Protein backbone atom coordinates (compact mmCIF):
# COMPACT_ATOMS: atom_id res chain seq x y z
CA UNK A 1 0.00 0.00 0.00
CA UNK A 2 1.33 3.41 -0.96
CA UNK A 3 1.28 5.82 1.95
CA UNK A 4 1.79 9.55 2.15
CA UNK A 5 5.47 9.31 3.20
CA UNK A 6 6.10 6.95 0.27
CA UNK A 7 4.40 9.38 -2.11
CA UNK A 8 6.43 12.26 -0.72
CA UNK A 9 9.64 10.29 -1.16
CA UNK A 10 8.74 9.41 -4.75
CA UNK A 11 7.93 13.03 -5.47
CA UNK A 12 11.30 14.10 -4.05
CA UNK A 13 13.07 11.57 -6.30
CA UNK A 14 11.22 12.95 -9.32
CA UNK A 15 12.29 16.49 -8.39
CA UNK A 16 15.95 15.65 -7.73
CA UNK A 17 17.21 16.66 -11.23
CA UNK A 18 15.44 20.02 -10.94
CA UNK A 19 16.89 20.50 -7.47
CA UNK A 20 20.34 19.58 -8.81
CA UNK A 21 20.03 22.22 -11.53
CA UNK A 22 18.78 24.85 -9.08
CA UNK A 23 21.53 24.19 -6.56
CA UNK A 24 24.24 24.17 -9.22
CA UNK A 25 23.01 27.46 -10.66
CA UNK A 26 22.86 29.01 -7.20
CA UNK A 27 26.38 27.96 -6.29
CA UNK A 28 28.12 28.25 -9.68
CA UNK A 29 26.17 31.03 -11.35
CA UNK A 30 25.83 31.15 -15.13
CA UNK A 31 28.48 28.47 -15.68
CA UNK A 32 26.38 25.96 -13.72
CA UNK A 33 24.59 24.76 -16.86
CA UNK A 34 27.91 23.99 -18.57
CA UNK A 35 29.11 22.15 -15.46
CA UNK A 36 25.99 19.98 -15.46
CA UNK A 37 26.31 19.24 -19.19
CA UNK A 38 29.91 18.15 -18.68
CA UNK A 39 28.89 16.00 -15.72
CA UNK A 40 26.17 14.31 -17.77
CA UNK A 41 28.68 13.60 -20.57
CA UNK A 42 31.24 12.07 -18.21
CA UNK A 43 29.01 10.36 -15.61
CA UNK A 44 25.74 9.83 -17.48
CA UNK A 45 22.22 11.16 -17.02
CA UNK A 46 21.83 9.29 -13.73
CA UNK A 47 24.33 11.69 -12.18
CA UNK A 48 21.44 14.15 -11.90
CA UNK A 49 19.99 11.84 -9.22
CA UNK A 50 23.11 11.75 -7.05
CA UNK A 51 21.95 12.37 -3.50
CA UNK A 52 18.39 11.17 -4.11
CA UNK A 53 18.68 8.41 -1.49
CA UNK A 54 19.72 10.94 1.15
CA UNK A 55 16.74 13.09 0.19
CA UNK A 56 14.40 10.11 0.51
CA UNK A 57 15.80 9.22 3.91
CA UNK A 58 15.43 12.81 5.07
CA UNK A 59 11.83 12.81 3.87
CA UNK A 60 11.06 9.62 5.81
CA UNK A 61 12.81 10.88 8.93
CA UNK A 62 10.84 14.10 8.71
CA UNK A 63 7.46 12.58 7.88
CA UNK A 64 7.21 9.47 10.03
CA UNK A 65 7.32 11.24 13.42
CA UNK A 66 4.57 13.56 12.27
CA UNK A 67 2.35 10.73 11.02
CA UNK A 68 3.09 8.67 14.12
CA UNK A 69 1.96 11.60 16.26
CA UNK A 70 -1.22 12.02 14.23
CA UNK A 71 -2.02 8.29 14.39
CA UNK A 72 -1.32 8.25 18.11
CA UNK A 73 -3.53 11.28 18.75
CA UNK A 74 -6.45 9.73 16.84
CA UNK A 75 -6.51 6.63 19.01
CA UNK A 76 -8.80 6.65 22.02
CA UNK A 77 -6.81 6.16 25.20
CA UNK A 78 -8.94 3.18 26.24
CA UNK A 79 -8.04 1.23 23.10
CA UNK A 80 -4.34 2.05 23.04
CA UNK A 81 -2.50 -1.15 22.26
CA UNK A 82 1.10 -1.08 21.18
CA UNK A 83 0.84 -3.70 18.40
CA UNK A 84 -2.19 -1.95 16.86
CA UNK A 85 -0.46 1.40 17.18
CA UNK A 86 2.62 0.08 15.38
CA UNK A 87 0.47 -1.35 12.61
CA UNK A 88 -1.26 2.02 12.11
CA UNK A 89 2.08 3.76 11.61
CA UNK A 90 3.19 1.38 8.87
CA UNK A 91 -0.04 1.60 6.88
Secondary structure, 3 states (H helix, E strand, C coil): CCCHHHHHHHHHHHHHHHHHHHHHHHHHHHHHHHHHHHHHHHHCHHHHHCCHHHHHHHHHHHHHHHHHHHHHHHCCHHHCCHHHHHHHHHC
